[in-house]
Amino acid sequence: MKMRVYYDDTDAGGIVYHSNYLKFCERARSEYVFSTLNSQPFNDGFCFVVRDIKAKFIKSAKLGDILDIKTKCVELKNASALLHQEIWRENELLFSADINIAHLSHNKPSKMNEKTKQLLANIT
């Protein structure tokens, strides 16, 4: 998913504030779910919550940069998934994270159905 860095993403020096890299990753994951399901995905009472994040800040993004957020599913279990996300500016890797997400149904941990598992297995 491509995304531009706007003024409100940066500090006074025009450098992306560190927590916004996580926001960019979240937006990319959410946009994938919304675009794949073509509807409001959480009407069924299910959602995902982040259990753990391991992040590496490699280089700084700046005001006006066009970023490309890439996502792949590294591990898929019955009620959780490990996703690897990277943020690129052209050919430069700026940020990477391993994000462990858990599946909830009606606010309780639960197994994913096959459609949801396929959604995660094919994430890009």
Backbone atoms as SQL, in Angstrom:
CREATE TABLE atoms (id INTEGER PRIMARY KEY, chain TEXT, resi INTEGER, resn TEXT, atom TEXT, x REAL, y REAL, z REAL);
INSERT INTO atoms VALUES
  (1, 'A', 1, 'MET', 'N', 0.843, -1.164, 0.000),
  (2, 'A', 1, 'MET', 'CA', 0.000, 0.000, 0.000),
  (3, 'A', 1, 'MET', 'C', 0.890, 1.228, 0.000),
  (4, 'A', 2, 'LYS', 'N', 0.601, 2.155, -0.875),
  (5, 'A', 2, 'LYS', 'CA', 1.360, 3.394, -0.946),
  (6, 'A', 2, 'LYS', 'C', 0.666, 4.464, -0.112),
  (7, 'A', 3, 'MET', 'N', 1.505, 5.312, 0.497),
  (8, 'A', 3, 'MET', 'CA', 0.986, 6.352, 1.379),
  (9, 'A', 3, 'MET', 'C', 1.968, 7.526, 1.370),
  (10, 'A', 4, 'ARG', 'N', 1.441, 8.734, 1.379),
  (11, 'A', 4, 'ARG', 'CA', 2.281, 9.935, 1.450),
  (12, 'A', 4, 'ARG', 'C', 2.436, 10.370, 2.905),
  (13, 'A', 5, 'VAL', 'N', 3.603, 10.905, 3.242),
  (14, 'A', 5, 'VAL', 'CA', 3.841, 11.467, 4.567),
  (15, 'A', 5, 'VAL', 'C', 3.341, 12.906, 4.571),
  (16, 'A', 6, 'TYR', 'N', 2.428, 13.202, 5.480),
  (17, 'A', 6, 'TYR', 'CA', 1.866, 14.549, 5.605),
  (18, 'A', 6, 'TYR', 'C', 2.465, 15.270, 6.805),
  (19, 'A', 7, 'TYR', 'N', 2.218, 16.566, 6.861),
  (20, 'A', 7, 'TYR', 'CA', 2.769, 17.410, 7.913),
  (21, 'A', 7, 'TYR', 'C', 2.443, 16.869, 9.304),
  (22, 'A', 8, 'ASP', 'N', 1.208, 16.414, 9.511),
  (23, 'A', 8, 'ASP', 'CA', 0.816, 15.941, 10.846),
  (24, 'A', 8, 'ASP', 'C', 1.457, 14.604, 11.229),
  (25, 'A', 9, 'ASP', 'N', 2.178, 13.966, 10.293),
  (26, 'A', 9, 'ASP', 'CA', 2.914, 12.741, 10.589),
  (27, 'A', 9, 'ASP', 'C', 4.317, 13.025, 11.121),
  (28, 'A', 10, 'THR', 'N', 4.738, 14.298, 11.064),
  (29, 'A', 10, 'THR', 'CA', 6.131, 14.627, 11.337),
  (30, 'A', 10, 'THR', 'C', 6.307, 15.494, 12.578),
  (31, 'A', 11, 'ASP', 'N', 7.560, 15.585, 13.000),
  (32, 'A', 11, 'ASP', 'CA', 7.908, 16.504, 14.083),
  (33, 'A', 11, 'ASP', 'C', 8.217, 17.872, 13.465),
  (34, 'A', 12, 'ALA', 'N', 8.704, 18.800, 14.257),
  (35, 'A', 12, 'ALA', 'CA', 8.972, 20.155, 13.780),
  (36, 'A', 12, 'ALA', 'C', 10.051, 20.198, 12.701),
  (37, 'A', 13, 'GLY', 'N', 10.888, 19.168, 12.630),
  (38, 'A', 13, 'GLY', 'CA', 11.951, 19.116, 11.629),
  (39, 'A', 13, 'GLY', 'C', 11.556, 18.410, 10.344),
  (40, 'A', 14, 'GLY', 'N', 10.286, 17.983, 10.244),
  (41, 'A', 14, 'GLY', 'CA', 9.826, 17.303, 9.035),
  (42, 'A', 14, 'GLY', 'C', 10.179, 15.823, 8.982),
  (43, 'A', 15, 'ILE', 'N', 10.575, 15.245, 10.115),
  (44, 'A', 15, 'ILE', 'CA', 10.912, 13.819, 10.206),
  (45, 'A', 15, 'ILE', 'C', 9.704, 13.085, 10.804),
  (46, 'A', 16, 'VAL', 'N', 9.372, 11.918, 10.249),
  (47, 'A', 16, 'VAL', 'CA', 8.234, 11.150, 10.758),
  (48, 'A', 16, 'VAL', 'C', 8.478, 10.764, 12.210),
  (49, 'A', 17, 'TYR', 'N', 7.496, 11.061, 13.042),
  (50, 'A', 17, 'TYR', 'CA', 7.536, 10.729, 14.458),
  (51, 'A', 17, 'TYR', 'C', 7.476, 9.206, 14.606),
  (52, 'A', 18, 'HIS', 'N', 8.259, 8.648, 15.528),
  (53, 'A', 18, 'HIS', 'CA', 8.458, 7.188, 15.603),
  (54, 'A', 18, 'HIS', 'C', 7.166, 6.382, 15.709),
  (55, 'A', 19, 'SER', 'N', 6.185, 6.843, 16.464),
  (56, 'A', 19, 'SER', 'CA', 4.958, 6.056, 16.628),
  (57, 'A', 19, 'SER', 'C', 4.126, 5.992, 15.353),
  (58, 'A', 20, 'ASN', 'N', 4.359, 6.899, 14.432),
  (59, 'A', 20, 'ASN', 'CA', 3.571, 6.908, 13.202),
  (60, 'A', 20, 'ASN', 'C', 3.925, 5.767, 12.255),
  (61, 'A', 21, 'TYR', 'N', 5.098, 5.181, 12.400),
  (62, 'A', 21, 'TYR', 'CA', 5.420, 4.006, 11.589),
  (63, 'A', 21, 'TYR', 'C', 4.450, 2.867, 11.930),
  (64, 'A', 22, 'LEU', 'N', 4.119, 2.730, 13.205),
  (65, 'A', 22, 'LEU', 'CA', 3.140, 1.714, 13.616),
  (66, 'A', 22, 'LEU', 'C', 1.758, 2.055, 13.071),
  (67, 'A', 23, 'LYS', 'N', 1.418, 3.351, 13.066),
  (68, 'A', 23, 'LYS', 'CA', 0.138, 3.786, 12.513),
  (69, 'A', 23, 'LYS', 'C', 0.068, 3.461, 11.016),
  (70, 'A', 24, 'PHE', 'N', 1.159, 3.686, 10.297),
  (71, 'A', 24, 'PHE', 'CA', 1.183, 3.375, 8.868),
  (72, 'A', 24, 'PHE', 'C', 0.963, 1.880, 8.634),
  (73, 'A', 25, 'CYS', 'N', 1.596, 1.048, 9.464),
  (74, 'A', 25, 'CYS', 'CA', 1.416, -0.408, 9.341),
  (75, 'A', 25, 'CYS', 'C', -0.028, -0.796, 9.626),
  (76, 'A', 26, 'GLU', 'N', -0.611, -0.207, 10.650),
  (77, 'A', 26, 'GLU', 'CA', -2.009, -0.496, 10.992),
  (78, 'A', 26, 'GLU', 'C', -2.934, -0.101, 9.845),
  (79, 'A', 27, 'ARG', 'N', -2.697, 1.063, 9.267),
  (80, 'A', 27, 'ARG', 'CA', -3.525, 1.501, 8.135),
  (81, 'A', 27, 'ARG', 'C', -3.427, 0.532, 6.967),
  (82, 'A', 28, 'ALA', 'N', -2.237, 0.046, 6.689),
  (83, 'A', 28, 'ALA', 'CA', -2.060, -0.890, 5.580),
  (84, 'A', 28, 'ALA', 'C', -2.803, -2.193, 5.838),
  (85, 'A', 29, 'ARG', 'N', -2.704, -2.708, 7.065),
  (86, 'A', 29, 'ARG', 'CA', -3.440, -3.942, 7.401),
  (87, 'A', 29, 'ARG', 'C', -4.941, -3.720, 7.300),
  (88, 'A', 30, 'SER', 'N', -5.415, -2.622, 7.850),
  (89, 'A', 30, 'SER', 'CA', -6.858, -2.328, 7.824),
  (90, 'A', 30, 'SER', 'C', -7.357, -2.122, 6.403),
  (91, 'A', 31, 'GLU', 'N', -6.605, -1.404, 5.615),
  (92, 'A', 31, 'GLU', 'CA', -7.013, -1.154, 4.225),
  (93, 'A', 31, 'GLU', 'C', -7.110, -2.460, 3.449),
  (94, 'A', 32, 'TYR', 'N', -6.193, -3.375, 3.696),
  (95, 'A', 32, 'TYR', 'CA', -6.253, -4.684, 3.043),
  (96, 'A', 32, 'TYR', 'C', -7.546, -5.407, 3.406),
  (97, 'A', 33, 'VAL', 'N', -7.899, -5.416, 4.685),
  (98, 'A', 33, 'VAL', 'CA', -9.125, -6.090, 5.122),
  (99, 'A', 33, 'VAL', 'C', -10.343, -5.423, 4.495),
  (100, 'A', 34, 'PHE', 'N', -10.424, -4.089, 4.558),
  (101, 'A', 34, 'PHE', 'CA', -11.575, -3.380, 3.994),
  (102, 'A', 34, 'PHE', 'C', -11.690, -3.627, 2.490),
  (103, 'A', 35, 'SER', 'N', -10.586, -3.550, 1.764),
  (104, 'A', 35, 'SER', 'CA', -10.650, -3.702, 0.312),
  (105, 'A', 35, 'SER', 'C', -10.933, -5.142, -0.104),
  (106, 'A', 36, 'THR', 'N', -10.499, -6.103, 0.693),
  (107, 'A', 36, 'THR', 'CA', -10.714, -7.510, 0.358),
  (108, 'A', 36, 'THR', 'C', -12.147, -7.947, 0.630),
  (109, 'A', 37, 'LEU', 'N', -12.703, -7.482, 1.743),
  (110, 'A', 37, 'LEU', 'CA', -14.062, -7.907, 2.104),
  (111, 'A', 37, 'LEU', 'C', -15.138, -7.050, 1.465),
  (112, 'A', 38, 'ASN', 'N', -14.750, -5.899, 0.895),
  (113, 'A', 38, 'ASN', 'CA', -15.700, -5.002, 0.233),
  (114, 'A', 38, 'ASN', 'C', -16.861, -4.577, 1.118),
  (115, 'A', 39, 'SER', 'N', -16.638, -4.545, 2.410),
  (116, 'A', 39, 'SER', 'CA', -17.701, -4.133, 3.330),
  (117, 'A', 39, 'SER', 'C', -17.086, -3.834, 4.682),
  (118, 'A', 40, 'GLN', 'N', -17.937, -3.560, 5.640),
  (119, 'A', 40, 'GLN', 'CA', -17.473, -3.341, 7.008),
  (120, 'A', 40, 'GLN', 'C', -17.100, -4.701, 7.591),
  (121, 'A', 41, 'PRO', 'N', -15.818, -4.994, 7.817),
  (122, 'A', 41, 'PRO', 'CA', -15.416, -6.354, 8.171),
  (123, 'A', 41, 'PRO', 'C', -15.749, -6.785, 9.588),
  (124, 'A', 42, 'PHE', 'N', -16.075, -5.865, 10.462),
  (125, 'A', 42, 'PHE', 'CA', -16.219, -6.250, 11.855),
  (126, 'A', 42, 'PHE', 'C', -17.674, -6.358, 12.300),
  (127, 'A', 43, 'ASN', 'N', -18.590, -6.404, 11.353),
  (128, 'A', 43, 'ASN', 'CA', -20.003, -6.572, 11.702),
  (129, 'A', 43, 'ASN', 'C', -20.297, -7.944, 12.279),
  (130, 'A', 44, 'ASP', 'N', -19.434, -8.914, 12.007),
  (131, 'A', 44, 'ASP', 'CA', -19.633, -10.279, 12.502),
  (132, 'A', 44, 'ASP', 'C', -19.217, -10.434, 13.962),
  (133, 'A', 45, 'GLY', 'N', -18.722, -9.366, 14.574),
  (134, 'A', 45, 'GLY', 'CA', -18.292, -9.431, 15.958),
  (135, 'A', 45, 'GLY', 'C', -16.856, -9.872, 16.134),
  (136, 'A', 46, 'PHE', 'N', -16.117, -10.058, 15.007),
  (137, 'A', 46, 'PHE', 'CA', -14.722, -10.460, 15.153),
  (138, 'A', 46, 'PHE', 'C', -13.812, -9.259, 14.946),
  (139, 'A', 47, 'CYS', 'N', -12.630, -9.355, 15.503),
  (140, 'A', 47, 'CYS', 'CA', -11.608, -8.335, 15.291),
  (141, 'A', 47, 'CYS', 'C', -10.253, -8.940, 15.605),
  (142, 'A', 48, 'PHE', 'N', -9.225, -8.179, 15.335),
  (143, 'A', 48, 'PHE', 'CA', -7.865, -8.569, 15.671),
  (144, 'A', 48, 'PHE', 'C', -7.300, -7.558, 16.643),
  (145, 'A', 49, 'VAL', 'N', -6.509, -8.027, 17.584),
  (146, 'A', 49, 'VAL', 'CA', -5.791, -7.144, 18.495),
  (147, 'A', 49, 'VAL', 'C', -4.304, -7.494, 18.414),
  (148, 'A', 50, 'VAL', 'N', -3.484, -6.488, 18.595),
  (149, 'A', 50, 'VAL', 'CA', -2.043, -6.700, 18.577),
  (150, 'A', 50, 'VAL', 'C', -1.612, -7.264, 19.924),
  (151, 'A', 51, 'ARG', 'N', -0.891, -8.371, 19.879),
  (152, 'A', 51, 'ARG', 'CA', -0.367, -9.002, 21.102),
  (153, 'A', 51, 'ARG', 'C', 1.073, -8.614, 21.366),
  (154, 'A', 52, 'ASP', 'N', 1.839, -8.444, 20.297),
  (155, 'A', 52, 'ASP', 'CA', 3.262, -8.197, 20.456),
  (156, 'A', 52, 'ASP', 'C', 3.793, -7.542, 19.186),
  (157, 'A', 53, 'ILE', 'N', 4.723, -6.608, 19.362),
  (158, 'A', 53, 'ILE', 'CA', 5.386, -5.964, 18.221),
  (159, 'A', 53, 'ILE', 'C', 6.885, -5.927, 18.483),
  (160, 'A', 54, 'LYS', 'N', 7.635, -6.338, 17.477),
  (161, 'A', 54, 'LYS', 'CA', 9.088, -6.206, 17.508),
  (162, 'A', 54, 'LYS', 'C', 9.445, -5.331, 16.311),
  (163, 'A', 55, 'ALA', 'N', 9.928, -4.111, 16.580),
  (164, 'A', 55, 'ALA', 'CA', 10.131, -3.127, 15.517),
  (165, 'A', 55, 'ALA', 'C', 11.593, -2.738, 15.373),
  (166, 'A', 56, 'LYS', 'N', 11.976, -2.432, 14.117),
  (167, 'A', 56, 'LYS', 'CA', 13.314, -1.928, 13.814),
  (168, 'A', 56, 'LYS', 'C', 13.172, -0.627, 13.029),
  (169, 'A', 57, 'PHE', 'N', 13.717, 0.440, 13.596),
  (170, 'A', 57, 'PHE', 'CA', 13.738, 1.737, 12.931),
  (171, 'A', 57, 'PHE', 'C', 15.088, 1.858, 12.236),
  (172, 'A', 58, 'ILE', 'N', 15.082, 1.897, 10.903),
  (173, 'A', 58, 'ILE', 'CA', 16.315, 1.819, 10.139),
  (174, 'A', 58, 'ILE', 'C', 16.743, 3.185, 9.595),
  (175, 'A', 59, 'LYS', 'N', 15.826, 3.878, 8.922),
  (176, 'A', 59, 'LYS', 'CA', 16.085, 5.210, 8.377),
  (177, 'A', 59, 'LYS', 'C', 14.830, 6.054, 8.577),
  (178, 'A', 60, 'SER', 'N', 14.996, 7.353, 8.513),
  (179, 'A', 60, 'SER', 'CA', 13.863, 8.256, 8.732),
  (180, 'A', 60, 'SER', 'C', 13.114, 8.558, 7.437),
  (181, 'A', 61, 'ALA', 'N', 11.798, 8.568, 7.552),
  (182, 'A', 61, 'ALA', 'CA', 10.960, 9.085, 6.474),
  (183, 'A', 61, 'ALA', 'C', 10.760, 10.572, 6.732),
  (184, 'A', 62, 'LYS', 'N', 10.476, 11.309, 5.651),
  (185, 'A', 62, 'LYS', 'CA', 10.373, 12.760, 5.755),
  (186, 'A', 62, 'LYS', 'C', 9.087, 13.263, 5.104),
  (187, 'A', 63, 'LEU', 'N', 8.740, 14.472, 5.466),
  (188, 'A', 63, 'LEU', 'CA', 7.567, 15.140, 4.916),
  (189, 'A', 63, 'LEU', 'C', 7.565, 15.046, 3.391),
  (190, 'A', 64, 'GLY', 'N', 6.438, 14.594, 2.842),
  (191, 'A', 64, 'GLY', 'CA', 6.282, 14.495, 1.399),
  (192, 'A', 64, 'GLY', 'C', 6.696, 13.172, 0.791),
  (193, 'A', 65, 'ASP', 'N', 7.419, 12.336, 1.523),
  (194, 'A', 65, 'ASP', 'CA', 7.833, 11.033, 0.990),
  (195, 'A', 65, 'ASP', 'C', 6.622, 10.183, 0.627),
  (196, 'A', 66, 'ILE', 'N', 6.786, 9.386, -0.411),
  (197, 'A', 66, 'ILE', 'CA', 5.804, 8.361, -0.754),
  (198, 'A', 66, 'ILE', 'C', 6.350, 7.048, -0.207),
  (199, 'A', 67, 'LEU', 'N', 5.603, 6.451, 0.697),
  (200, 'A', 67, 'LEU', 'CA', 6.019, 5.213, 1.345),
  (201, 'A', 67, 'LEU', 'C', 5.236, 4.039, 0.776),
  (202, 'A', 68, 'ASP', 'N', 5.871, 2.894, 0.744),
  (203, 'A', 68, 'ASP', 'CA', 5.218, 1.663, 0.317),
  (204, 'A', 68, 'ASP', 'C', 5.267, 0.699, 1.497),
  (205, 'A', 69, 'ILE', 'N', 4.091, 0.352, 2.021),
  (206, 'A', 69, 'ILE', 'CA', 4.006, -0.556, 3.167),
  (207, 'A', 69, 'ILE', 'C', 3.699, -1.948, 2.634),
  (208, 'A', 70, 'LYS', 'N', 4.606, -2.880, 2.908),
  (209, 'A', 70, 'LYS', 'CA', 4.472, -4.260, 2.428),
  (210, 'A', 70, 'LYS', 'C', 4.217, -5.167, 3.626),
  (211, 'A', 71, 'THR', 'N', 3.305, -6.108, 3.432),
  (212, 'A', 71, 'THR', 'CA', 2.902, -7.001, 4.515),
  (213, 'A', 71, 'THR', 'C', 2.886, -8.440, 4.015),
  (214, 'A', 72, 'LYS', 'N', 3.375, -9.353, 4.851),
  (215, 'A', 72, 'LYS', 'CA', 3.232, -10.774, 4.530),
  (216, 'A', 72, 'LYS', 'C', 2.967, -11.540, 5.814),
  (217, 'A', 73, 'CYS', 'N', 2.226, -12.614, 5.669),
  (218, 'A', 73, 'CYS', 'CA', 1.922, -13.487, 6.795),
  (219, 'A', 73, 'CYS', 'C', 3.058, -14.501, 6.914),
  (220, 'A', 74, 'VAL', 'N', 3.714, -14.505, 8.067),
  (221, 'A', 74, 'VAL', 'CA', 4.851, -15.379, 8.313),
  (222, 'A', 74, 'VAL', 'C', 4.406, -16.685, 8.969),
  (223, 'A', 75, 'GLU', 'N', 3.425, -16.580, 9.847),
  (224, 'A', 75, 'GLU', 'CA', 2.940, -17.758, 10.577),
  (225, 'A', 75, 'GLU', 'C', 1.444, -17.591, 10.820),
  (226, 'A', 76, 'LEU', 'N', 0.696, -18.647, 10.565),
  (227, 'A', 76, 'LEU', 'CA', -0.752, -18.615, 10.742),
  (228, 'A', 76, 'LEU', 'C', -1.173, -19.770, 11.639),
  (229, 'A', 77, 'LYS', 'N', -1.785, -19.435, 12.775),
  (230, 'A', 77, 'LYS', 'CA', -2.292, -20.439, 13.708),
  (231, 'A', 77, 'LYS', 'C', -3.816, -20.343, 13.737),
  (232, 'A', 78, 'ASN', 'N', -4.446, -21.151, 14.574),
  (233, 'A', 78, 'ASN', 'CA', -5.911, -21.161, 14.627),
  (234, 'A', 78, 'ASN', 'C', -6.508, -19.842, 15.115),
  (235, 'A', 79, 'ALA', 'N', -5.839, -19.190, 16.076),
  (236, 'A', 79, 'ALA', 'CA', -6.410, -17.978, 16.655),
  (237, 'A', 79, 'ALA', 'C', -5.435, -16.798, 16.640),
  (238, 'A', 80, 'SER', 'N', -4.348, -16.922, 15.896),
  (239, 'A', 80, 'SER', 'CA', -3.390, -15.817, 15.827),
  (240, 'A', 80, 'SER', 'C', -2.577, -15.897, 14.539),
  (241, 'A', 81, 'ALA', 'N', -1.878, -14.809, 14.270),
  (242, 'A', 81, 'ALA', 'CA', -1.010, -14.764, 13.095),
  (243, 'A', 81, 'ALA', 'C', 0.179, -13.868, 13.393),
  (244, 'A', 82, 'LEU', 'N', 1.298, -14.193, 12.768),
  (245, 'A', 82, 'LEU', 'CA', 2.486, -13.358, 12.839),
  (246, 'A', 82, 'LEU', 'C', 2.663, -12.724, 11.464),
  (247, 'A', 83, 'LEU', 'N', 2.638, -11.402, 11.441),
  (248, 'A', 83, 'LEU', 'CA', 2.790, -10.661, 10.200),
  (249, 'A', 83, 'LEU', 'C', 4.125, -9.933, 10.204),
  (250, 'A', 84, 'HIS', 'N', 4.758, -9.876, 9.051),
  (251, 'A', 84, 'HIS', 'CA', 5.981, -9.093, 8.889),
  (252, 'A', 84, 'HIS', 'C', 5.623, -7.915, 7.989),
  (253, 'A', 85, 'GLN', 'N', 5.915, -6.700, 8.473),
  (254, 'A', 85, 'GLN', 'CA', 5.621, -5.509, 7.688),
  (255, 'A', 85, 'GLN', 'C', 6.890, -4.692, 7.510),
  (256, 'A', 86, 'GLU', 'N', 7.016, -4.131, 6.318),
  (257, 'A', 86, 'GLU', 'CA', 8.146, -3.268, 5.999),
  (258, 'A', 86, 'GLU', 'C', 7.626, -1.981, 5.384),
  (259, 'A', 87, 'ILE', 'N', 8.338, -0.902, 5.671),
  (260, 'A', 87, 'ILE', 'CA', 8.029, 0.389, 5.065),
  (261, 'A', 87, 'ILE', 'C', 9.232, 0.792, 4.220),
  (262, 'A', 88, 'TRP', 'N', 8.966, 1.033, 2.937),
  (263, 'A', 88, 'TRP', 'CA', 10.006, 1.362, 1.968),
  (264, 'A', 88, 'TRP', 'C', 9.775, 2.761, 1.400),
  (265, 'A', 89, 'ARG', 'N', 10.855, 3.439, 1.086),
  (266, 'A', 89, 'ARG', 'CA', 10.827, 4.662, 0.276),
  (267, 'A', 89, 'ARG', 'C', 11.674, 4.329, -0.943),
  (268, 'A', 90, 'GLU', 'N', 11.021, 4.176, -2.065),
  (269, 'A', 90, 'GLU', 'CA', 11.670, 3.707, -3.290),
  (270, 'A', 90, 'GLU', 'C', 12.441, 2.425, -2.981),
  (271, 'A', 91, 'ASN', 'N', 13.754, 2.415, -3.082),
  (272, 'A', 91, 'ASN', 'CA', 14.534, 1.197, -2.844),
  (273, 'A', 91, 'ASN', 'C', 15.192, 1.163, -1.475),
  (274, 'A', 92, 'GLU', 'N', 14.749, 2.012, -0.557),
  (275, 'A', 92, 'GLU', 'CA', 15.332, 2.070, 0.782),
  (276, 'A', 92, 'GLU', 'C', 14.377, 1.515, 1.825),
  (277, 'A', 93, 'LEU', 'N', 14.831, 0.536, 2.574),
  (278, 'A', 93, 'LEU', 'CA', 14.048, 0.019, 3.689),
  (279, 'A', 93, 'LEU', 'C', 14.196, 0.985, 4.860),
  (280, 'A', 94, 'LEU', 'N', 13.056, 1.492, 5.371),
  (281, 'A', 94, 'LEU', 'CA', 13.065, 2.454, 6.459),
  (282, 'A', 94, 'LEU', 'C', 12.701, 1.841, 7.806),
  (283, 'A', 95, 'PHE', 'N', 11.835, 0.837, 7.775),
  (284, 'A', 95, 'PHE', 'CA', 11.260, 0.303, 9.013),
  (285, 'A', 95, 'PHE', 'C', 10.802, -1.120, 8.755),
  (286, 'A', 96, 'SER', 'N', 10.946, -1.978, 9.763),
  (287, 'A', 96, 'SER', 'CA', 10.364, -3.320, 9.669),
  (288, 'A', 96, 'SER', 'C', 9.820, -3.704, 11.039),
  (289, 'A', 97, 'ALA', 'N', 8.801, -4.552, 11.026),
  (290, 'A', 97, 'ALA', 'CA', 8.195, -4.989, 12.282),
  (291, 'A', 97, 'ALA', 'C', 7.606, -6.376, 12.116),
  (292, 'A', 98, 'ASP', 'N', 7.732, -7.163, 13.180),
  (293, 'A', 98, 'ASP', 'CA', 7.015, -8.423, 13.289),
  (294, 'A', 98, 'ASP', 'C', 5.889, -8.179, 14.272),
  (295, 'A', 99, 'ILE', 'N', 4.665, -8.386, 13.796),
  (296, 'A', 99, 'ILE', 'CA', 3.482, -8.040, 14.575),
  (297, 'A', 99, 'ILE', 'C', 2.645, -9.293, 14.773),
  (298, 'A', 100, 'ASN', 'N', 2.466, -9.677, 16.026),
  (299, 'A', 100, 'ASN', 'CA', 1.663, -10.834, 16.373),
  (300, 'A', 100, 'ASN', 'C', 0.254, -10.345, 16.694),
  (301, 'A', 101, 'ILE', 'N', -0.725, -10.834, 15.941),
  (302, 'A', 101, 'ILE', 'CA', -2.111, -10.434, 16.168),
  (303, 'A', 101, 'ILE', 'C', -2.937, -11.633, 16.632),
  (304, 'A', 102, 'ALA', 'N', -3.913, -11.357, 17.489),
  (305, 'A', 102, 'ALA', 'CA', -4.810, -12.398, 17.997),
  (306, 'A', 102, 'ALA', 'C', -6.218, -12.140, 17.475),
  (307, 'A', 103, 'HIS', 'N', -6.933, -13.199, 17.211),
  (308, 'A', 103, 'HIS', 'CA', -8.305, -13.128, 16.715),
  (309, 'A', 103, 'HIS', 'C', -9.272, -13.171, 17.890),
  (310, 'A', 104, 'LEU', 'N', -10.203, -12.225, 17.926),
  (311, 'A', 104, 'LEU', 'CA', -11.238, -12.194, 18.956),
  (312, 'A', 104, 'LEU', 'C', -12.599, -12.261, 18.291),
  (313, 'A', 105, 'SER', 'N', -13.511, -12.919, 18.946),
  (314, 'A', 105, 'SER', 'CA', -14.908, -12.918, 18.534),
  (315, 'A', 105, 'SER', 'C', -15.732, -12.525, 19.747),
  (316, 'A', 106, 'HIS', 'N', -16.474, -11.440, 19.605),
  (317, 'A', 106, 'HIS', 'CA', -17.261, -10.903, 20.720),
  (318, 'A', 106, 'HIS', 'C', -16.378, -10.704, 21.955),
  (319, 'A', 107, 'ASN', 'N', -15.186, -10.133, 21.704),
  (320, 'A', 107, 'ASN', 'CA', -14.213, -9.764, 22.735),
  (321, 'A', 107, 'ASN', 'C', -13.572, -10.932, 23.479),
  (322, 'A', 108, 'LYS', 'N', -13.633, -12.136, 22.902),
  (323, 'A', 108, 'LYS', 'CA', -12.996, -13.304, 23.513),
  (324, 'A', 108, 'LYS', 'C', -12.103, -13.973, 22.472),
  (325, 'A', 109, 'PRO', 'N', -10.941, -14.498, 22.895),
  (326, 'A', 109, 'PRO', 'CA', -10.094, -15.218, 21.941),
  (327, 'A', 109, 'PRO', 'C', -10.874, -16.358, 21.284),
  (328, 'A', 110, 'SER', 'N', -10.681, -16.495, 19.986),
  (329, 'A', 110, 'SER', 'CA', -11.422, -17.543, 19.275),
  (330, 'A', 110, 'SER', 'C', -10.678, -17.973, 18.019),
  (331, 'A', 111, 'LYS', 'N', -11.013, -19.171, 17.547),
  (332, 'A', 111, 'LYS', 'CA', -10.449, -19.680, 16.307),
  (333, 'A', 111, 'LYS', 'C', -11.003, -18.881, 15.135),
  (334, 'A', 112, 'MET', 'N', -10.158, -18.730, 14.132),
  (335, 'A', 112, 'MET', 'CA', -10.577, -18.062, 12.904),
  (336, 'A', 112, 'MET', 'C', -11.295, -19.052, 12.002),
  (337, 'A', 113, 'ASN', 'N', -12.285, -18.571, 11.270),
  (338, 'A', 113, 'ASN', 'CA', -12.895, -19.425, 10.265),
  (339, 'A', 113, 'ASN', 'C', -11.973, -19.493, 9.048),
  (340, 'A', 114, 'GLU', 'N', -12.265, -20.353, 8.116),
  (341, 'A', 114, 'GLU', 'CA', -11.382, -20.561, 6.960),
  (342, 'A', 114, 'GLU', 'C', -11.279, -19.313, 6.083),
  (343, 'A', 115, 'LYS', 'N', -12.357, -18.562, 5.948),
  (344, 'A', 115, 'LYS', 'CA', -12.337, -17.339, 5.137),
  (345, 'A', 115, 'LYS', 'C', -11.350, -16.328, 5.737),
  (346, 'A', 116, 'THR', 'N', -11.366, -16.189, 7.036),
  (347, 'A', 116, 'THR', 'CA', -10.462, -15.260, 7.709),
  (348, 'A', 116, 'THR', 'C', -9.027, -15.726, 7.597),
  (349, 'A', 117, 'LYS', 'N', -8.803, -17.033, 7.746),
  (350, 'A', 117, 'LYS', 'CA', -7.452, -17.578, 7.587),
  (351, 'A', 117, 'LYS', 'C', -6.923, -17.319, 6.179),
  (352, 'A', 118, 'GLN', 'N', -7.761, -17.511, 5.185),
  (353, 'A', 118, 'GLN', 'CA', -7.360, -17.252, 3.791),
  (354, 'A', 118, 'GLN', 'C', -7.049, -15.785, 3.586),
  (355, 'A', 119, 'LEU', 'N', -7.834, -14.917, 4.208),
  (356, 'A', 119, 'LEU', 'CA', -7.608, -13.475, 4.111),
  (357, 'A', 119, 'LEU', 'C', -6.200, -13.142, 4.604),
  (358, 'A', 120, 'LEU', 'N', -5.804, -13.702, 5.733),
  (359, 'A', 120, 'LEU', 'CA', -4.476, -13.440, 6.293),
  (360, 'A', 120, 'LEU', 'C', -3.371, -14.123, 5.484),
  (361, 'A', 121, 'ALA', 'N', -3.636, -15.323, 5.039),
  (362, 'A', 121, 'ALA', 'CA', -2.619, -16.062, 4.279),
  (363, 'A', 121, 'ALA', 'C', -2.250, -15.330, 2.995),
  (364, 'A', 122, 'ASN', 'N', -3.206, -14.580, 2.435),
  (365, 'A', 122, 'ASN', 'CA', -2.981, -13.897, 1.154),
  (366, 'A', 122, 'ASN', 'C', -2.667, -12.409, 1.282),
  (367, 'A', 123, 'ILE', 'N', -2.444, -11.956, 2.515),
  (368, 'A', 123, 'ILE', 'CA', -2.204, -10.528, 2.736),
  (369, 'A', 123, 'ILE', 'C', -0.966, -10.059, 1.975),
  (370, 'A', 124, 'THR', 'N', -1.054, -8.861, 1.447),
  (371, 'A', 124, 'THR', 'CA', 0.077, -8.279, 0.698),
  (372, 'A', 124, 'THR', 'C', 0.319, -6.855, 1.113);
